[in-house]
Amino acid sequence: MNNLLRFSTIFIAVVVFIFARNSLYTVSEVEQVIITQFGKPIGEPITDAGLKVKIPFVQQINVMDKRVLEWDGRPSDMPTKDKLYISVDLFARWRIVDPLQYFLRLKDEYSAQSRLDDILGSETRNAVAKHELIEIIRTRRDRTALREGLLSTFEEELKIGTLVPIKKGRKFVEQEIFDSASQKVAVFGIELLDIRFKRINYNASVRPKIYERMISERKQIAERFLSEGNGEAARIRGDRVRDLNKIQSEAYQQVEEIRGKADALAAQIYSQAYNQSPEAIAFYEFTRTLASYPSIISEDTTLVLSSNNELFKFLDKTNLSNSVNTPQNANH
């Protein structure tokens, strides 16, 4: 009898525990619950945290997150209005505001993420196709480029260092996607909180051409700098040659002036020295004539001179003896 009573007590305790386990549940602060009976939702969504009661075995709980959730799309290639293919990476933030509608249409978060992929991807593609690339990249219409001080009017004519004007900008495109997608996801009990471009990049097929154009622009600027540098170097070299020629010319002028003054002084000294007597004058004429012979006569020189020639008179023995004996004849 005691064993039967003990077994009955244990059985009743187990049954009560199973019933209590299947009838009691808790809802945390970050959760909201839909109660379903035979697969159909009943009652209002439970959003208050605490210990709750349900019919065991008949009713089931379906937990949904109440926090802000993340949607991170995969990069997708799409064309812009100016026919440039770009890779767009997008992210968004959303939350469940109507749990019942969310449960009826999507059931779980996996289905919600899949539906967001379709809606946001489609709206992004439509918005990108309606705008040019510069409108998607730029953010402000009044932005001015920081131009290098070395750039001149030559670069301005080539549109180097200048920004193409825009009408809307990236924030406007993001707002277009947000407004359109918000209306479509609202029917699923979802509130779209924010959407942003994470990254925009050129398609791999057109990226090398873009880089080549950027390199070409940089090379144009580099070539102009080299050209200006070579021109400046040529000007400096020309100034150096001109200044050197000027210095040499002035130095040569000073040398010639000094040499002329020295020759004049030497001639004056010679004149004073050799004009002191007739014998000195005759001796000076004799020595200067002899000094001129080496520059006139060489080993292979043949001279045909008249006996009255001034150069011949010192080569003739008679005239030489007369000049030495009678110096006054040196003036003839």
Secondary structure, 3 states (H helix, E strand, C coil): CHHHHHHHHHHHHHHHHHHHHHHEEEECCCEEEEEEECCEEEEEEECCCEEEECCCCCEEEEEEECCCEEEECCCEEEECCCCCEEEEEEEEEEEECCHHHHHHHCCCHHHHHHHHHHHHHHHHHHHHHCCCHHHHHCCCCCCCCCCCCCCCHHHHHCCCCCCCCCCCCHHHHHHHHHHHHHHHHHHHCEEEEEEEEEEEEECCCCHHHHHHHHHHHHHHHHHHHHHHHHHHHHHHHHHHHHHHHHHHHHHHHHHHHHHHHHHHHHHHHHHHHHCCCHHHHHHHHHHHHHHHHHHHCCCCCCCCCCCCCCCCCCCCHHHHHHHHHCHHHHHC
